[in-house]
Amino acid sequence: MLGAAPRMHSAYHLAEQTVEVPGSTSATETVFGLAESLAVTLRRRETLETRVAVLLGPTLSRRS
């Protein structure tokens, strides 16, 4: 920011600062926990889908 007005220079530095919002760590942990839970649920669903397809496969092929 060479040659910029002094007020622009200070505004540039303010844009680089970070702020820790109270509770954001808890929110992050909650989101990651939910994501892990969803991943487990999806894996269980895929396993169940495979098992059901194996069990019903002969039944479904006879109807066709």
Residue, then its C-alpha position, 0 to 999 in steps of 0.5 A: m500500500l505504498g503511496a496510500a493515504p494514512r487512513m487507508h494504510s490503517a484500514y488495511h491493517l485492520a482487515e488483517q486482524t482476527v477475532e475469536v468469537p466466544g462459543s466458536t470452538s464449541a460450534t466447531e466441535t459440534v459440527f465436526g461431531l455431526a459430520e463424523s456421525l453422518a459419515v458413520t450413518l452413511r456407511r451403515r446405510e450402505t452396508l444395510e443396502t448391500r445386505v438387503a440387496v443380497l437377501l431380496g435379489p433372488t426374490l426380485s429376479r423371479r418377479s421380472 
